[in-house]
Amino acid sequence: MSGKRRTQSAGERILAGLEEAVRWSKGEAEDWRTVYEGTGRRRPVPISVEVELDDVQSAWVKEEARRAGTNYAAVIRDAVDEARKKRSS
């Protein structure tokens, strides 16, 4: 060996920890349910948008996200849904 240590990436450390964490007996896992882990493929996204907001718009999005306990993307999605509702009424 050349004396260099290979460092693990964060992902490798997480996966190593998960391998150890899931070794439960059937009785231990009885009350737990499996969550959906996905297929390993990204789902197609119909549209992705990067928007430049001015200071007032940015402040509003930040405050709405804080108030709702969510993130900026969810605030924008909700605003689009509200606009669609108003237009279809």
N, C-alpha and C positions, 0 to 999 in steps of 0.2 A: 504494500500500500504506500502511496506517496506521502502520507502524513497529513493530507487534507481530509477534514471531516465533511461529509455531505450533510447539509442542513435540510431538514424537512420543511416543506412549505406549510402554510397554515392549513390548507386543505388536506394535506397528508396527515397532519396531526389530528385534525377533526375526525377523519375517516378511521384512523387508528383507534381513537377514543370510542367511536361508535361501534367498532367491531367488538371491543371489550364490553361495552355497555349493553349490548343486546343478547348476551349469553344468560338468558333467564330460563328457569325451569318452566314447565307448562303451568304449574300452579301459581308461580309468581306473575305470569303474564295473563292469567285468567281474567282479571278485571280491566285490563287495558284493551284499547281498540287500536287497530292499525290505521294510520293516516295515509292519505293518498300521497305517493312519492313521485308521481309523474311517470312519463314514458322514456325520459331521457332525451326527447326531442322538443325543441321549442315550438310552441304553437305559433302559427302565422299571425302577425299583427297587421290588420288592414291598413292602419295609418299611424305614423308616429310623427309628432310635430315638436319642434323647438320654437318657443315663442319668446320674443324680447318684450318685456313689460316695462312700463315707466315706473317711477318711484311710487306713485300713488297706487297703481295696479299691483305692484309687488307687495306693498304693505298690506293691501286688502287680502291677497292670497295667503300671505304669511299668517295674518290674524285669523282668517277663516280656518286654516289648517290647524292652528293652535286651539281654537275654540272647539272644533269638531274632533280633535284628537286624531288627526289623520295626516296625510302628506299632501304636497302641492299638486301632484298629479290627480289625486282623488278630488280635490277642490275644483280643478279645471274640468274633469269629467262630469262632476255634479252640475257645474255651471252650463255645460253643453246640454245636459239632460233637461235642465230647467228651461233653457232657451227653446229646445225642441217642443216641450210641453206647451209653452206659451204660443208657439207658432201653430201648433196643431189644434189649438182651442178655438 
